[in-house]
Amino acid sequence: MEATQTNDPKVREIVQSIQKLGVDEQLALFYFIYKEMGDSITPAAPGASTVSPAIADGLFNQVKELSHEEQLQLQRDLINKADTLHTREYGSMSDTTKLLFWYRLAQGMDANTIIPMPAGYEMSSQSKEIMDKIKPLDFGVQMSLFRDYVAPMGAEPKQGSEV
């Protein structure tokens, strides 16, 4: 799984700065991105030509059934590229479907079916700087950046394994 698919150096730089954050900080930043920009991202993600809502929803529904602690661990495992059944399922999805899956997780956080952000959580100054770099980008560039960020997460499906 490639780190980025885009040749845009600005996108590559921002993706790398996100990836340098701690795992929990990455999760928080991605959630705040959803909260801040979700209205513009959401119509694009489900309607994209390569998205498979049934696949994203299938994995989301599995995650929803886990305890909040297990949900958080699964999200950490995705970022850390741990090799588990769920991360291999995620790894088998298209980049746009992965983006939709993360959108579903953020919606679940809002609905309290996915572990919510801790009360009173404040983004770090590093995360705020990254967010400030993302906000002014053109919508298409933002979408490329988000796809490039979620694409390398998870684990590759393995021959002979469940996925």
C-alpha positions as CSV (number, residue, x, y, z in Angstrom):
1,M,0.0,0.0,0.0
2,E,1.5,3.3,-1.1
3,A,1.9,6.1,1.3
4,T,0.4,8.6,-1.2
5,Q,-1.0,8.4,-4.7
6,T,-0.9,12.1,-5.5
7,N,2.1,13.8,-7.0
8,D,1.1,17.1,-5.4
9,P,4.0,18.0,-3.1
10,K,1.7,20.0,-0.8
11,V,-0.6,17.0,-0.4
12,R,2.3,14.7,0.3
13,E,3.7,17.1,2.9
14,I,0.4,17.5,4.8
15,V,-0.2,13.7,4.7
16,Q,3.3,13.1,6.1
17,S,2.8,15.7,8.8
18,I,-0.5,14.0,9.9
19,Q,1.3,10.6,9.9
20,K,4.0,12.0,12.2
21,L,1.4,12.7,14.9
22,G,0.8,10.1,17.6
23,V,-2.0,7.6,16.7
24,D,-4.6,9.1,19.1
25,E,-3.7,12.6,17.8
26,Q,-4.3,11.4,14.2
27,L,-7.7,10.0,15.2
28,A,-8.6,13.2,16.9
29,L,-7.5,15.4,14.0
30,F,-9.4,13.3,11.5
31,Y,-12.5,13.6,13.6
32,F,-12.1,17.3,13.8
33,I,-11.6,17.5,10.1
34,Y,-14.9,15.7,9.7
35,K,-16.6,18.1,12.1
36,E,-15.2,21.1,10.4
37,M,-15.5,20.0,6.8
38,G,-17.9,17.1,6.9
39,D,-20.7,18.9,5.1
40,S,-18.6,19.3,2.0
41,I,-16.8,16.0,2.1
42,T,-19.9,13.9,2.7
43,P,-21.8,14.4,-0.5
44,A,-18.6,13.5,-2.4
45,A,-17.6,10.3,-0.6
46,P,-20.8,8.3,-0.9
47,G,-21.4,9.3,-4.5
48,A,-17.9,8.7,-5.8
49,S,-17.7,6.2,-8.7
50,T,-15.3,3.8,-6.9
51,V,-17.1,3.8,-3.6
52,S,-18.9,0.6,-2.3
53,P,-21.3,1.8,0.4
54,A,-22.3,-1.8,1.2
55,I,-18.7,-2.8,1.9
56,A,-18.0,0.3,4.0
57,D,-21.3,-0.2,5.9
58,G,-20.5,-3.9,6.4
59,L,-17.2,-3.2,8.2
60,F,-18.8,-0.2,10.0
61,N,-21.6,-2.5,11.3
62,Q,-19.0,-5.0,12.6
63,V,-17.1,-2.2,14.4
64,K,-20.4,-0.9,15.9
65,E,-20.9,-4.2,17.6
66,L,-17.6,-4.0,19.4
67,S,-17.1,-2.4,22.9
68,H,-16.0,1.2,22.9
69,E,-12.5,0.1,23.9
70,E,-12.3,-2.4,21.1
71,Q,-13.6,0.2,18.6
72,L,-10.7,2.5,19.7
73,Q,-8.2,-0.3,19.4
74,L,-9.4,-1.1,15.9
75,Q,-9.0,2.5,14.8
76,R,-5.5,2.5,16.3
77,D,-4.8,-0.9,14.6
78,L,-5.8,0.7,11.2
79,I,-3.3,3.5,11.6
80,N,-0.6,1.2,12.9
81,K,-1.2,-1.2,10.1
82,A,-1.7,-4.1,12.5
83,D,-2.6,-7.4,10.9
84,T,-6.1,-8.4,12.1
85,L,-9.2,-9.6,10.3
86,H,-10.8,-6.1,10.4
87,T,-7.6,-4.4,9.2
88,R,-7.3,-6.9,6.3
89,E,-11.0,-6.3,5.4
90,Y,-10.3,-2.5,5.4
91,G,-7.1,-3.1,3.4
92,S,-9.1,-4.8,0.7
93,M,-11.4,-1.8,0.1
94,S,-10.9,0.9,-2.5
95,D,-9.4,4.2,-1.3
96,T,-12.8,6.0,-1.7
97,T,-14.6,3.2,0.2
98,K,-12.0,3.6,3.0
99,L,-12.8,7.3,3.1
100,L,-16.5,6.5,3.4
101,F,-15.8,4.0,6.2
102,W,-14.0,6.8,8.2
103,Y,-16.9,9.1,7.5
104,R,-19.3,6.4,8.9
105,L,-17.0,6.1,12.0
106,A,-17.3,9.9,12.6
107,Q,-21.1,9.8,12.2
108,G,-21.1,6.9,14.7
109,M,-19.1,9.0,17.1
110,D,-21.7,11.7,16.9
111,A,-24.4,9.2,17.4
112,N,-22.5,7.6,20.3
113,T,-22.5,4.2,18.6
114,I,-18.7,4.6,18.2
115,I,-16.5,5.6,21.0
116,P,-16.8,9.4,21.2
117,M,-14.1,12.0,21.7
118,P,-13.2,12.5,25.3
119,A,-15.2,15.4,26.8
120,G,-13.3,18.7,26.6
121,Y,-10.7,17.3,24.2
122,E,-8.5,20.1,22.7
123,M,-6.4,19.6,19.6
124,S,-2.7,20.1,19.9
125,S,-1.0,23.1,18.3
126,Q,0.5,20.7,15.7
127,S,-3.0,19.4,14.7
128,K,-4.3,23.0,14.6
129,E,-1.5,23.9,12.2
130,I,-2.3,21.0,10.0
131,M,-6.0,21.8,10.0
132,D,-5.1,25.4,9.0
133,K,-3.2,24.1,6.0
134,I,-6.0,21.9,4.9
135,K,-8.9,24.3,5.2
136,P,-7.9,26.7,2.4
137,L,-7.2,23.9,-0.1
138,D,-9.4,23.4,-3.1
139,F,-12.1,20.7,-2.5
140,G,-10.5,18.3,-5.0
141,V,-7.1,18.7,-3.4
142,Q,-8.7,18.1,0.1
143,M,-10.3,14.9,-1.2
144,S,-7.0,13.7,-2.7
145,L,-5.3,14.4,0.6
146,F,-7.9,12.5,2.6
147,R,-7.8,9.5,0.3
148,D,-4.0,9.6,0.4
149,Y,-4.1,9.6,4.2
150,V,-6.6,6.7,4.6
151,A,-5.2,4.6,1.7
152,P,-2.2,3.0,3.4
153,M,-4.0,2.2,6.6
154,G,-4.9,-1.3,7.5
155,A,-3.3,-4.5,6.4
156,E,-3.0,-6.2,3.0
157,P,-5.3,-9.2,2.5
158,K,-3.4,-12.5,2.7
159,Q,-3.8,-15.6,0.7
160,G,-5.1,-18.4,2.8
161,S,-6.4,-16.0,5.6
162,E,-10.0,-15.1,6.2
163,V,-9.5,-12.0,4.1
